[in-house]
């Protein structure tokens, strides 16, 4: 029986998965499909390079094939959407990536969006994705906070860095909407939005909201 929407954290950081799980509580309730967040324990400690993305893609697809029988859908919960195109070759299940969903959500909220990345080497990888999507002209810019996935656990320092990056994207680049460019940032959406007085998209929430709507409409 297909009854579960799987949110796949492709890295091995259990704290990231816990943060995702907490951020998705807003969607849980009677009549809503089961939402399960899972960690790829054999994955990289953080998805911080193209090699990490490539390794994670294999793990994401292996997990999906192993759980296909009871899955309503799979969401690749990394801002590089590892394994997404392979997932979409599977029949009968919904497959989504948080980066793609975050961008589509942001496009509906403002003319230009800005992205807060973790590390500078993430930025070229993200631009390749936006070019492939054909939305690069709507990107105001991207600013890295210079912190690894593991370092995001220092909440005070991370939020301070994100606020500085967000102000730069808003005031210098002209961003009207911000996207948090890492699943490990999930807990910072509300305080960041309040501090900057502007909309902030959390990618996993964006993907799950889309997924639940499509499942309700039978658009898997």
C-alpha positions as CSV (number, residue, x, y, z in Angstrom):
1,X,0.0,0.0,0.0
2,X,1.4,3.4,-1.0
3,X,1.0,5.6,2.1
4,X,4.2,7.5,2.7
5,X,5.8,10.6,1.4
6,X,9.6,10.2,1.9
7,X,11.8,13.2,2.6
8,X,15.4,12.0,1.9
9,X,18.2,13.8,3.5
10,X,21.1,12.7,1.3
11,X,23.8,13.5,3.9
12,X,24.6,11.6,7.0
13,X,23.9,14.4,9.5
14,X,21.1,13.3,11.7
15,X,20.7,16.8,13.1
16,X,19.8,18.1,9.6
17,X,17.1,15.4,9.4
18,X,15.7,16.3,12.8
19,X,15.5,19.9,11.7
20,X,13.6,19.0,8.5
21,X,11.2,16.8,10.5
22,X,10.4,19.6,12.9
23,X,9.9,22.1,10.0
24,X,7.4,19.8,8.4
25,X,5.2,19.4,11.5
26,X,3.1,22.2,10.2
27,X,1.8,19.9,7.5
28,X,1.0,16.9,9.7
29,X,-2.6,16.2,10.7
30,X,-5.7,14.0,10.1
31,X,-6.2,13.1,6.5
32,X,-2.6,14.1,5.5
33,X,-0.3,11.4,4.0
34,X,2.4,10.1,6.3
35,X,5.5,12.3,6.0
36,X,8.7,10.5,6.9
37,X,12.2,12.1,7.0
38,X,15.1,9.7,6.5
39,X,18.9,10.0,6.6
40,X,21.3,8.4,4.2
41,X,23.7,7.2,6.9
42,X,26.3,6.3,4.2
43,X,26.1,9.7,2.6
44,X,28.6,12.5,2.8
45,X,28.7,14.5,6.0
46,X,27.5,17.4,4.0
47,X,26.6,17.9,0.3
48,X,29.3,20.6,-0.4
49,X,30.8,19.7,-3.8
50,X,29.8,18.2,-7.1
51,X,31.4,14.9,-6.1
52,X,29.2,14.9,-3.0
53,X,26.2,15.4,-5.2
54,X,27.1,12.6,-7.5
55,X,27.6,10.2,-4.6
56,X,24.4,11.2,-2.9
57,X,22.4,10.8,-6.1
58,X,23.2,7.0,-6.1
59,X,22.1,6.6,-2.5
60,X,18.9,8.6,-3.1
61,X,17.9,6.4,-6.0
62,X,18.9,3.2,-4.2
63,X,16.6,4.1,-1.3
64,X,13.8,5.0,-3.6
65,X,13.9,1.7,-5.4
66,X,14.0,-0.2,-2.1
67,X,10.9,1.7,-0.8
68,X,8.9,2.1,-4.0
69,X,6.1,-0.2,-3.1
70,X,4.8,1.9,-0.2
71,X,5.8,5.3,-1.4
72,X,3.5,8.0,-2.5
73,X,6.5,10.0,-3.5
74,X,10.1,11.0,-2.8
75,X,11.6,14.4,-2.2
76,X,15.4,14.8,-2.6
77,X,16.1,17.1,0.4
78,X,19.3,18.8,-0.7
79,X,19.6,22.1,-2.5
80,X,21.4,20.4,-5.4
81,X,18.5,18.0,-6.0
82,X,20.7,14.9,-6.1
83,X,19.1,11.9,-7.9
84,X,16.1,13.8,-9.0
85,X,16.2,13.0,-12.7
86,X,16.7,9.3,-11.9
87,X,13.8,9.4,-9.5
88,X,11.6,10.7,-12.3
89,X,12.2,7.6,-14.4
90,X,10.3,5.6,-11.8
91,X,6.7,5.0,-12.6
92,X,3.7,5.7,-10.3
93,X,5.4,7.8,-7.6
94,X,5.8,11.6,-7.2
95,X,9.4,12.8,-7.4
96,X,10.5,16.3,-6.5
97,X,13.7,18.2,-5.5
98,X,13.7,21.0,-3.0
99,X,15.8,23.4,-5.0
100,X,13.5,23.3,-8.0
101,X,10.4,23.6,-5.8
102,X,12.0,26.5,-3.8
103,X,12.7,28.4,-7.0
104,X,9.2,27.9,-8.4
105,X,7.7,29.1,-5.1
106,X,9.9,32.2,-5.0
107,X,9.0,33.0,-8.6
108,X,5.4,33.3,-7.5
109,X,6.3,35.7,-4.7
110,X,8.5,38.3,-6.4
111,X,10.2,39.3,-9.6
112,X,13.7,38.6,-8.3
113,X,14.9,36.1,-5.7
114,X,18.2,35.8,-3.9
115,X,19.8,32.7,-2.4
116,X,21.8,32.3,0.8
117,X,24.4,29.6,0.2
118,X,26.6,27.8,2.7
119,X,29.9,27.9,0.9
120,X,31.2,29.8,-2.2
121,X,31.8,26.6,-4.2
122,X,28.1,25.8,-4.1
123,X,27.3,28.9,-6.2
124,X,28.5,27.8,-9.7
125,X,26.6,24.5,-9.2
126,X,23.4,26.4,-8.4
127,X,23.7,28.7,-11.4
128,X,24.0,25.7,-13.7
129,X,20.7,24.5,-12.3
130,X,19.0,27.8,-12.8
131,X,20.3,28.1,-16.4
132,X,18.9,24.6,-17.1
133,X,15.6,25.7,-15.6
134,X,15.6,28.8,-17.8
135,X,15.1,31.2,-14.8
136,X,18.6,32.7,-14.4
137,X,17.3,36.1,-15.4
138,X,15.1,36.1,-12.3
139,X,18.0,35.5,-10.0
140,X,19.1,38.7,-8.1
141,X,22.2,36.9,-6.8
142,X,23.6,34.5,-4.3
143,X,25.7,35.1,-1.3
144,X,27.6,32.4,0.8
145,X,27.8,32.6,4.5
146,X,31.1,30.5,4.6
147,X,29.8,27.8,6.9
148,X,29.8,24.0,6.4
149,X,26.7,21.9,7.1
150,X,28.1,20.9,10.4
151,X,28.7,24.5,11.4
152,X,25.1,25.4,10.9
153,X,24.4,23.9,14.3
154,X,25.8,27.1,15.9
155,X,22.4,28.8,15.7
156,X,23.5,32.3,16.9
157,X,26.5,32.6,14.5
158,X,24.5,31.0,11.6
159,X,21.5,33.3,12.0
160,X,23.8,36.4,12.3
161,X,25.6,35.4,9.1
162,X,22.3,34.7,7.3
163,X,21.0,38.1,8.2
164,X,24.0,39.8,6.8
165,X,23.8,37.8,3.6
166,X,20.1,38.5,3.4
167,X,20.5,42.2,3.8
168,X,23.1,42.3,1.1
169,X,20.8,40.4,-1.3
170,X,17.9,42.7,-0.5
171,X,19.7,46.1,-0.4
172,X,22.5,45.6,-3.0
173,X,21.2,43.0,-5.3
174,X,17.5,43.9,-5.2
175,X,16.1,40.6,-4.1
176,X,12.4,40.6,-3.2
177,X,12.3,37.1,-1.9
178,X,15.0,35.0,-0.3
179,X,15.6,31.3,-0.6
180,X,17.7,29.4,2.0
181,X,20.1,27.4,0.0
182,X,20.6,24.4,2.2
183,X,18.3,22.0,3.9
184,X,20.3,22.4,7.1
185,X,19.0,25.9,7.4
186,X,15.4,24.8,7.9
187,X,15.0,26.1,11.4
188,X,16.0,29.7,10.4
189,X,13.1,30.6,8.1
190,X,10.9,32.4,10.5
191,X,13.5,34.4,12.5
192,X,15.2,35.4,9.2
193,X,12.0,36.6,7.7
194,X,11.1,38.6,10.8
195,X,14.6,40.1,11.0
196,X,14.6,41.2,7.4
197,X,10.9,42.0,7.0
198,X,10.7,40.0,3.7
199,X,9.5,36.6,2.5
200,X,11.9,33.7,3.0
201,X,11.4,30.3,1.3
202,X,12.4,27.2,3.1
203,X,13.0,24.6,0.3
204,X,11.8,21.5,2.0
205,X,8.5,23.2,3.1
206,X,8.1,24.4,-0.4
207,X,8.6,21.0,-1.9
208,X,6.2,19.3,0.6
209,X,3.5,21.9,0.1
210,X,3.7,21.2,-3.7
211,X,3.8,17.5,-3.2
212,X,0.7,17.4,-1.0
213,X,-1.2,19.5,-3.4
214,X,-0.4,17.3,-6.3
215,X,-1.2,14.1,-4.4
216,X,-4.6,15.6,-3.4
217,X,-5.3,16.4,-7.1
218,X,-4.0,13.0,-8.3
219,X,-1.2,14.6,-10.2
220,X,1.6,12.2,-9.3
